Amino acid sequence: ASPERLIDAVLSADDERASTGFQDLRRVLAAGMACRSAVRFNDRLADEDIRRLLSWSRAHPSCAACPHGRPIRLTLTLPELEQRFLRKA
């Protein structure tokens, strides 16, 4: 991240969280910076960016949530897919 974004993240860190120690502050800052730089709904991505995200996702199967705890992937079974597309294999 750029120095400006890092400074902004430090200044916007919650004082209560910052006072709990360096490790917590580091975690809060990292999560905040990740959130600010994340791909957002309706963002257009180049094919190469999509490939990199999918590759990263395969390499990190245990990372299933964003820094706020929202899921970033889900699993659909074949019957669920068939039901959603009104098809039966």
PAMIDREN-737307 format. One record per residue: residue number from 0; y, z, x of N, C-alpha, C in turn. Coordinates in pm, whole numbers, plus 32768, in hexadecimal, padded with zeros to 4 digits. Example, Ala and Ser with C-alpha at 12.3 -4.5 7.8 and 13.67 -1.06 7.14 Angstrom:
drenmar: 0	n.y: 7DC7	n.z: 830C	n.x: 8527	ca.y: 7E3E	ca.z: 830C	ca.x: 84CE	c.y: 7EB6	c.z: 830C	c.x: 8528
drenmar: 1	n.y: 7F1F	n.z: 82C4	n.x: 8505	ca.y: 7F96	ca.z: 82CA	ca.x: 8557	c.y: 8003	c.z: 8313	c.x: 850A
***
This chain:
drenmar: 0	n.y: 7F89	n.z: 8000	n.x: 8054	ca.y: 8000	ca.z: 8000	ca.x: 8000	c.y: 807C	c.z: 8000	c.x: 8058
drenmar: 1	n.y: 80E7	n.z: 7FD2	n.x: 8020	ca.y: 8164	ca.z: 7FCD	ca.x: 806B	c.y: 819C	c.z: 805A	c.x: 807D
drenmar: 2	n.y: 81EF	n.z: 806F	n.x: 80E4	ca.y: 822C	ca.z: 80F3	ca.x: 80F8	c.y: 827F	c.z: 811F	c.x: 807F
drenmar: 3	n.y: 82C2	n.z: 80C0	n.x: 8040	ca.y: 8313	ca.z: 80E2	ca.x: 7FCB	c.y: 82BD	c.z: 8118	c.x: 7F5A
drenmar: 4	n.y: 824A	n.z: 80DA	n.x: 7F44	ca.y: 81F1	ca.z: 8108	ca.x: 7ED9	c.y: 81B6	c.z: 8191	c.x: 7EFA
drenmar: 5	n.y: 8199	n.z: 81A8	n.x: 7F7A	ca.y: 8165	ca.z: 822A	ca.x: 7FA3	c.y: 81CE	c.z: 8296	c.x: 7F8B
drenmar: 6	n.y: 824A	n.z: 827B	n.x: 7FB2	ca.y: 82B5	ca.z: 82DD	ca.x: 7F9D	c.y: 82C9	c.z: 82F6	c.x: 7F08
drenmar: 7	n.y: 82C7	n.z: 828D	n.x: 7EB9	ca.y: 82D5	ca.z: 829C	ca.x: 7E28	c.y: 8264	c.z: 82F3	c.x: 7DF1
drenmar: 8	n.y: 81EA	n.z: 82DC	n.x: 7E20	ca.y: 8178	ca.z: 832B	ca.x: 7DF1	c.y: 8186	c.z: 83BD	c.x: 7E19
drenmar: 9	n.y: 81B6	n.z: 83D7	n.x: 7E93	ca.y: 81C9	ca.z: 8461	ca.x: 7EC1	c.y: 8233	c.z: 84A6	c.x: 7E6B
drenmar: 10	n.y: 82A2	n.z: 8461	n.x: 7E54	ca.y: 830F	ca.z: 849E	ca.x: 7E07	c.y: 82EA	c.z: 84B4	c.x: 7D76
drenmar: 11	n.y: 8293	n.z: 8460	n.x: 7D41	ca.y: 826F	ca.z: 846F	ca.x: 7CB4	c.y: 81F6	c.z: 84CA	c.x: 7C9F
drenmar: 12	n.y: 81BB	n.z: 84FB	n.x: 7D0C	ca.y: 8148	ca.z: 8556	ca.x: 7CFE	c.y: 8175	c.z: 85D6	c.x: 7CB9
drenmar: 13	n.y: 8121	n.z: 8604	n.x: 7C61	ca.y: 813E	ca.z: 867D	ca.x: 7C15	c.y: 8146	c.z: 86F6	c.x: 7C73
drenmar: 14	n.y: 81B3	n.z: 8743	n.x: 7C6D	ca.y: 81C5	ca.z: 87B6	ca.x: 7CC7	c.y: 8152	c.z: 8819	c.x: 7CBD
drenmar: 15	n.y: 8120	n.z: 882E	n.x: 7C47	ca.y: 80B2	ca.z: 888D	ca.x: 7C35	c.y: 8036	c.z: 885F	c.x: 7C82
drenmar: 16	n.y: 8017	n.z: 87E0	n.x: 7C78	ca.y: 7FA3	ca.z: 87AC	ca.x: 7CC1	c.y: 7FBD	c.z: 87AD	c.x: 7D56
drenmar: 17	n.y: 8037	n.z: 878C	n.x: 7D7E	ca.y: 8058	ca.z: 8785	ca.x: 7E0C	c.y: 804C	c.z: 880E	c.x: 7E4D
drenmar: 18	n.y: 8066	n.z: 8879	n.x: 7E03	ca.y: 8063	ca.z: 88FE	ca.x: 7E3C	c.y: 7FD4	c.z: 8933	c.x: 7E4D
drenmar: 19	n.y: 7F70	n.z: 88EB	n.x: 7E1C	ca.y: 7EE6	ca.z: 891C	ca.x: 7E26	c.y: 7EA6	c.z: 88FC	c.x: 7EAB
drenmar: 20	n.y: 7EE9	n.z: 88B0	n.x: 7F00	ca.y: 7EB3	ca.z: 8896	ca.x: 7F84	c.y: 7EB3	c.z: 8803	c.x: 7FA8
drenmar: 21	n.y: 7EA2	n.z: 87EB	n.x: 8029	ca.y: 7EA9	ca.z: 8763	ca.x: 805D	c.y: 7E3D	c.z: 8709	c.x: 8024
drenmar: 22	n.y: 7DC1	n.z: 8739	n.x: 801B	ca.y: 7D54	ca.z: 86E5	ca.x: 7FE9	c.y: 7D6E	c.z: 86BA	c.x: 7F5A
drenmar: 23	n.y: 7D9D	n.z: 8718	n.x: 7F06	ca.y: 7DBC	ca.z: 86F4	ca.x: 7E7B	c.y: 7E31	c.z: 8693	c.x: 7E75
drenmar: 24	n.y: 7E96	n.z: 86A9	n.x: 7EC8	ca.y: 7F09	ca.z: 864F	ca.x: 7ECB	c.y: 7EDC	c.z: 85C4	c.x: 7EF6
drenmar: 25	n.y: 7E87	n.z: 85BE	n.x: 7F59	ca.y: 7E55	ca.z: 853D	ca.x: 7F89	c.y: 7E09	c.z: 84F4	c.x: 7F1A
drenmar: 26	n.y: 7DB6	n.z: 853F	n.x: 7ED0	ca.y: 7D69	ca.z: 8504	ca.x: 7E63	c.y: 7DC6	c.z: 84D2	c.x: 7DF5
drenmar: 27	n.y: 7E29	n.z: 8522	n.x: 7DD0	ca.y: 7E88	ca.z: 84FC	ca.x: 7D68	c.y: 7ED5	c.z: 847F	c.x: 7D91
drenmar: 28	n.y: 7F02	n.z: 847A	n.x: 7E0E	ca.y: 7F4D	ca.z: 8406	ca.x: 7E3E	c.y: 7EF6	c.z: 8389	c.x: 7E40
drenmar: 29	n.y: 7E7C	n.z: 8397	n.x: 7E70	ca.y: 7E22	ca.z: 8323	ca.x: 7E75	c.y: 7E05	c.z: 82EF	c.x: 7DE9
drenmar: 30	n.y: 7DEC	n.z: 834A	n.x: 7D8B	ca.y: 7DD1	ca.z: 8320	ca.x: 7D01	c.y: 7E4C	c.z: 82DD	c.x: 7CC4
drenmar: 31	n.y: 7EC1	n.z: 8314	n.x: 7CDD	ca.y: 7F3C	ca.z: 82DA	ca.x: 7CA8	c.y: 7F57	c.z: 8250	c.x: 7CE0
drenmar: 32	n.y: 7F42	n.z: 823F	n.x: 7D61	ca.y: 7F59	ca.z: 81BC	ca.x: 7D9F	c.y: 7EF1	c.z: 8157	c.x: 7D6E
drenmar: 33	n.y: 7E76	n.z: 8184	n.x: 7D5D	ca.y: 7E0F	ca.z: 812A	ca.x: 7D2A	c.y: 7E32	c.z: 80FE	c.x: 7C9D
drenmar: 34	n.y: 7E63	n.z: 815A	n.x: 7C4E	ca.y: 7E86	ca.z: 813A	ca.x: 7BC4	c.y: 7EFA	c.z: 80D7	c.x: 7BBF
drenmar: 35	n.y: 7F5F	n.z: 80EC	n.x: 7C11	ca.y: 7FD4	ca.z: 8094	ca.x: 7C10	c.y: 7FB3	c.z: 8007	c.x: 7C3F
drenmar: 36	n.y: 7F50	n.z: 7FFB	n.x: 7C96	ca.y: 7F2F	ca.z: 7F77	ca.x: 7CCB	c.y: 7EB8	c.z: 7F36	c.x: 7C84
drenmar: 37	n.y: 7E87	n.z: 7F77	n.x: 7C1B	ca.y: 7E10	ca.z: 7F45	ca.x: 7BD7	c.y: 7E2C	c.z: 7EC8	c.x: 7B85
drenmar: 38	n.y: 7DC2	n.z: 7E7D	n.x: 7B6D	ca.y: 7DCA	ca.z: 7E0C	ca.x: 7B12	c.y: 7DDA	c.z: 7E44	c.x: 7A86
drenmar: 39	n.y: 7E37	n.z: 7E0E	n.x: 7A3D	ca.y: 7E54	ca.z: 7E3F	ca.x: 79B6	c.y: 7E27	c.z: 7DDA	c.x: 794D
drenmar: 40	n.y: 7E1D	n.z: 7E0A	n.x: 78D4	ca.y: 7DF7	ca.z: 7DB5	ca.x: 7863	c.y: 7E55	c.z: 7D3C	c.x: 785C
drenmar: 41	n.y: 7E1C	n.z: 7CC8	n.x: 7847	ca.y: 7E64	ca.z: 7C48	ca.x: 783E	c.y: 7E97	c.z: 7C13	c.x: 78C3
drenmar: 42	n.y: 7E78	n.z: 7C54	n.x: 7933	ca.y: 7E9B	ca.z: 7C1B	ca.x: 79B6	c.y: 7E46	c.z: 7B9F	c.x: 79CD
drenmar: 43	n.y: 7E83	n.z: 7B39	n.x: 7A00	ca.y: 7E39	ca.z: 7ABF	ca.x: 7A26	c.y: 7E0B	c.z: 7ACF	c.x: 7AB6
drenmar: 44	n.y: 7D8B	n.z: 7AB3	n.x: 7ACC	ca.y: 7D52	ca.z: 7ABE	ca.x: 7B52	c.y: 7D20	c.z: 7A37	c.x: 7B81
drenmar: 45	n.y: 7D31	n.z: 7A1E	n.x: 7C01	ca.y: 7CF8	ca.z: 79A6	ca.x: 7C3D	c.y: 7C61	c.z: 79B7	c.x: 7C44
drenmar: 46	n.y: 7C19	n.z: 7948	n.x: 7C47	ca.y: 7B86	ca.z: 794E	ca.x: 7C4E	c.y: 7B57	c.z: 79A1	c.x: 7CC5
drenmar: 47	n.y: 7B99	n.z: 7993	n.x: 7D37	ca.y: 7B72	ca.z: 79DF	ca.x: 7DAE	c.y: 7B85	c.z: 7A75	c.x: 7D99
drenmar: 48	n.y: 7BF0	n.z: 7A9D	n.x: 7D55	ca.y: 7C06	ca.z: 7B2B	ca.x: 7D37	c.y: 7B98	c.z: 7B61	c.x: 7CDC
drenmar: 49	n.y: 7B70	n.z: 7B12	n.x: 7C7B	ca.y: 7B03	ca.z: 7B3A	ca.x: 7C21	c.y: 7A82	c.z: 7B4C	c.x: 7C70
drenmar: 50	n.y: 7A66	n.z: 7AED	n.x: 7CC9	ca.y: 79EC	ca.z: 7AF8	ca.x: 7D1C	c.y: 79EF	c.z: 7B75	c.x: 7D72
drenmar: 51	n.y: 7A63	n.z: 7B94	n.x: 7DAD	ca.y: 7A6E	ca.z: 7C0D	ca.x: 7E01	c.y: 7A59	c.z: 7C8B	c.x: 7DAE
drenmar: 52	n.y: 7A91	n.z: 7C90	n.x: 7D36	ca.y: 7A7D	ca.z: 7D06	ca.x: 7CDF	c.y: 79EB	c.z: 7D16	c.x: 7CB8
drenmar: 53	n.y: 79AB	n.z: 7CA8	n.x: 7C94	ca.y: 791D	ca.z: 7CB0	ca.x: 7C6F	c.y: 78C7	c.z: 7CD7	c.x: 7CE7
drenmar: 54	n.y: 78E7	n.z: 7CA3	n.x: 7D5C	ca.y: 789D	ca.z: 7CC7	ca.x: 7DD5	c.y: 78AE	c.z: 7D5B	c.x: 7DF4
drenmar: 55	n.y: 7929	n.z: 7D8C	n.x: 7DEA	ca.y: 7942	ca.z: 7E1A	ca.x: 7E03	c.y: 78F7	c.z: 7E6F	c.x: 7D9D
drenmar: 56	n.y: 78F7	n.z: 7E45	n.x: 7D20	ca.y: 78B2	ca.z: 7E90	ca.x: 7CB8	c.y: 781C	c.z: 7E99	c.x: 7CD4
drenmar: 57	n.y: 77E1	n.z: 7E2B	n.x: 7D01	ca.y: 7751	ca.z: 7E2E	ca.x: 7D24	c.y: 7736	c.z: 7E87	c.x: 7D9C
drenmar: 58	n.y: 7794	n.z: 7E8B	n.x: 7DFB	ca.y: 7782	ca.z: 7EDC	ca.x: 7E74	c.y: 7799	c.z: 7F71	c.x: 7E5A
drenmar: 59	n.y: 77DA	n.z: 7F93	n.x: 7DEC	ca.y: 77FA	ca.z: 801F	ca.x: 7DCC	c.y: 77CD	c.z: 8040	c.x: 7D3E
drenmar: 60	n.y: 774B	n.z: 803F	n.x: 7D25	ca.y: 771B	ca.z: 8055	ca.x: 7C9B	c.y: 773A	c.z: 80DF	c.x: 7C62
drenmar: 61	n.y: 7753	n.z: 8140	n.x: 7CB8	ca.y: 776E	ca.z: 81C7	ca.x: 7C84	c.y: 77FF	c.z: 81D7	c.x: 7C56
drenmar: 62	n.y: 7856	n.z: 8179	n.x: 7C78	ca.y: 78E3	ca.z: 8180	ca.x: 7C4D	c.y: 78EE	c.z: 813F	c.x: 7BC5
drenmar: 63	n.y: 78EA	n.z: 8190	n.x: 7B5E	ca.y: 78E8	ca.z: 8159	ca.x: 7AD6	c.y: 7964	c.z: 817F	c.x: 7A86
drenmar: 64	n.y: 79C8	n.z: 81BC	n.x: 7AC8	ca.y: 7A3F	ca.z: 81E6	ca.x: 7A7E	c.y: 7ABB	c.z: 81D5	c.x: 7AD4
drenmar: 65	n.y: 7B2B	n.z: 81C3	n.x: 7A92	ca.y: 7BAC	ca.z: 81BA	ca.x: 7AD8	c.y: 7BD6	c.z: 8248	c.x: 7B02
drenmar: 66	n.y: 7C43	n.z: 8256	n.x: 7B4D	ca.y: 7C6E	ca.z: 82DC	ca.x: 7B76	c.y: 7C8A	c.z: 833B	c.x: 7B02
drenmar: 67	n.y: 7CA4	n.z: 8303	n.x: 7A8B	ca.y: 7CBE	ca.z: 8357	ca.x: 7A15	c.y: 7C40	c.z: 8379	c.x: 79C9
drenmar: 68	n.y: 7BCE	n.z: 8344	n.x: 79F5	ca.y: 7B4F	ca.z: 8362	ca.x: 79B5	c.y: 7B25	c.z: 82FE	c.x: 794A
drenmar: 69	n.y: 7B74	n.z: 8295	n.x: 7935	ca.y: 7B4E	ca.z: 8230	ca.x: 78D2	c.y: 7AE2	c.z: 81D6	c.x: 790D
drenmar: 70	n.y: 7A81	n.z: 81AF	n.x: 78BB	ca.y: 7A16	ca.z: 8159	ca.x: 78F0	c.y: 7A4C	c.z: 80D0	c.x: 791A
drenmar: 71	n.y: 7A14	n.z: 809C	n.x: 7986	ca.y: 7A3C	ca.z: 8017	ca.x: 79B4	c.y: 79CB	c.z: 7FB2	c.x: 79A3
drenmar: 72	n.y: 795A	n.z: 7FE0	n.x: 7973	ca.y: 78EB	ca.z: 7F86	ca.x: 7957	c.y: 7896	c.z: 7FC2	c.x: 78E9
drenmar: 73	n.y: 7847	n.z: 7F6E	n.x: 78AB	ca.y: 77EA	ca.z: 7F9D	ca.x: 7846	c.y: 776D	c.z: 7F48	c.x: 784C
drenmar: 74	n.y: 7704	n.z: 7F7B	n.x: 7814	ca.y: 7684	ca.z: 7F36	ca.x: 7813	c.y: 7661	c.z: 7F13	c.x: 7783
drenmar: 75	n.y: 7641	n.z: 7E94	n.x: 776E	ca.y: 7615	ca.z: 7E66	ca.x: 76EA	c.y: 7584	c.z: 7E3B	c.x: 76F4
drenmar: 76	n.y: 7534	n.z: 7E67	n.x: 7697	ca.y: 74A8	ca.z: 7E3E	ca.x: 7694	c.y: 749F	c.z: 7DB3	c.x: 7654
drenmar: 77	n.y: 742E	n.z: 7D72	n.x: 7666	ca.y: 7419	ca.z: 7CEF	ca.x: 762A	c.y: 7427	c.z: 7CF6	c.x: 7591
drenmar: 78	n.y: 73EC	n.z: 7D59	n.x: 754F	ca.y: 73FF	ca.z: 7D60	ca.x: 74BD	c.y: 7494	c.z: 7D70	c.x: 7495
drenmar: 79	n.y: 74E1	n.z: 7DBA	n.x: 74E4	ca.y: 7570	ca.z: 7DC8	ca.x: 74C6	c.y: 75B8	c.z: 7D42	c.x: 74D4
drenmar: 80	n.y: 7597	n.z: 7CF7	n.x: 753D	ca.y: 75D3	ca.z: 7C73	ca.x: 754F	c.y: 75AD	c.z: 7C15	c.x: 74DD
drenmar: 81	n.y: 752E	n.z: 7C17	n.x: 74B9	ca.y: 7501	ca.z: 7BC2	ca.x: 744A	c.y: 754C	c.z: 7BE4	c.x: 73CA
drenmar: 82	n.y: 755D	n.z: 7C65	n.x: 73B0	ca.y: 75A3	ca.z: 7C90	ca.x: 7337	c.y: 7636	c.z: 7C65	c.x: 733B
drenmar: 83	n.y: 7679	n.z: 7C74	n.x: 73AA	ca.y: 7706	ca.z: 7C50	ca.x: 73B4	c.y: 771D	c.z: 7BBA	c.x: 73A8
drenmar: 84	n.y: 76BC	n.z: 7B69	n.x: 73D5	ca.y: 76CB	ca.z: 7AD7	ca.x: 73CB	c.y: 7681	c.z: 7A9E	c.x: 7354
drenmar: 85	n.y: 764E	n.z: 7AF8	n.x: 72FD	ca.y: 7606	ca.z: 7ACF	ca.x: 7284	c.y: 7594	c.z: 7A6E	c.x: 72A5
drenmar: 86	n.y: 754C	n.z: 7A90	n.x: 730D	ca.y: 74DA	ca.z: 7A3E	ca.x: 733D	c.y: 7462	c.z: 7A98	c.x: 7351
drenmar: 87	n.y: 73F0	n.z: 7A59	n.x: 7351	ca.y: 7375	ca.z: 7AA1	ca.x: 7372	c.y: 7325	c.z: 7A48	c.x: 73CE
drenmar: 88	n.y: 72FE	n.z: 7A7F	n.x: 7442	ca.y: 72B4	ca.z: 7A2E	ca.x: 74A4	c.y: 7225	c.z: 7A18	c.x: 7478
***
